[in-house]
């Protein structure tokens, strides 16, 4: 069986009438993005005040399967938010347990002794698509951690997946949500079993690789490569079934749309492209979405819309563009208020609503924001 026949799934075609449900363009235009503020606590006795600041330099975002939780990671903090309550007191900061002077374990988000979730920084965070409170995070040191975000002691386990973490993805829910695939900066693909709490297999790749993702049915792995190619691998044997010459420079991210008809790619060339999985022809490009090297992509829950994030340092940034997948038309642009240069590097659609979480920021007002239409947001 070929990669195209398995990745592809039946779906209802778009119509012009479905392009702008609930007044999407006007709704986003009127909707003020909500800033999710972290707090910085000064540890010295002479400076006990707590000041509110948005998280800066967002590196990763992930919605839980039901959309009731939103995880964000920056250079110092891994936090899980209630998306309808932006105040930090309604969030959970995930930290490592430490032993106090009496030798007892101190755990949880409220401990002053607890250490950051990843001592060298968090590269990726992703919810288990099968369990709403099960979260995986990957550190730049290659430490893969599993968390139960509703538990008093949230850290479940730590597994060394490699020397330097780059990206991770869960296998889709119909496969049980047990397996995680990790990509490392030294071009290893590492398969990890959540149930066994162990590395199952490590395979060295013959090209530079970026963060992988699964096809909707979990039988194929989409692997972006630094040589401009997208490789479709059968899973779990990781055999190349198809190679797509997707970009003239590195392919930095590739994802399947929720309906299984298309795969979107983004590259270091700042271009987002749409590929038909039946014949792997390029059906659409979206030149207006990005102004710098691509970092992230996200389809809306119905596959109708697409957003992307880049790393342009704020040059020419005019907000987050929302495009209609089928015809490439830009439906609206989400305004990002605040002063100074900034860029949106990470984007993520809510799994069941027209809400977009986005973050990044180099200078000025960066951090995590959520904008949306259709009711229920804050």
PEZI-V827350 format. One record per backbone hydrogen bond with DSSP energy under -0.5 kcal/mol. CO is the residue of the C=O (numbers start at 1). NH is the residue of the N-H. If there is no record, write none. Layout:
BEGIN
co: [CO:CO]
nh: [NH:NH]
END
This chain:
BEGIN
co: [2:3:4:15:16:18:20:21:23:24:25:26:27:31:34:35:36:36:38:39:40:40:41:44:49:51:53:56:60:62:64:69:70:71:72:73:73:74:77:77:78:79:80:81:81:82:85:86:87:88:92:92:93:94:96:98:100:104:105:106:108:115:118:121:124:126:128:131:133:133:134:135:136:137:138:138:139:139:142:142:142:143:143:144:145:146:146:147:147:148:152:154:157:159:159:164:167:169:172:172:173:178:179:180:181:182:183:183:184:187:188:188:189:190:191:191:192:192:193:193:198:201:203:208:213:215:219:220:221:221:222:222:223:224:225:225:228:228:229:229:230:231:231:232:232:233:234:234:239:242:243:244:244:250:250:253:255:257:261:262:263:264:265:266:266:267:267:271:272:273:274:274:275:275:276:281:281:284:286:293:296:298:300:304:305:306:307:309:309:311:312:314:319:319:320:321:322:322:323:323:324:329:329:332:333:334:335:339:341:343:343:344:346:348:350:353:354:355:356:357:358:359:359:360:360:360:361:364:367:368:369:370:371:373:376]
nh: [6:7:8:18:19:21:23:24:27:28:29:30:31:33:370:37:55:368:53:41:42:51:43:47:42:40:38:75:73:71:67:64:81:62:79:59:60:122:74:79:94:72:92:70:83:85:82:37:90:91:80:94:95:117:115:106:103:100:107:98:111:96:121:140:138:136:131:134:135:149:128:147:126:145:123:124:142:165:144:161:162:139:145:159:137:156:157:135:149:151:154:148:146:144:161:185:183:181:175:177:176:194:171:192:169:190:166:167:187:205:184:190:203:182:200:201:180:194:197:198:193:191:189:226:222:218:235:215:223:233:213:224:231:210:228:251:246:247:225:231:244:223:233:241:242:221:238:239:234:232:245:230:246:252:268:266:264:260:277:257:275:255:273:252:253:270:294:267:286:265:283:284:263:277:280:276:283:274:289:311:309:307:303:325:300:323:298:295:296:293:315:317:318:321:334:323:331:332:306:325:328:324:331:322:335:320:337:365:363:345:361:310:359:357:301:355:373:350:371:348:369:345:346:57:58:367:57:366:360:36:358:34:356:354:378]
END
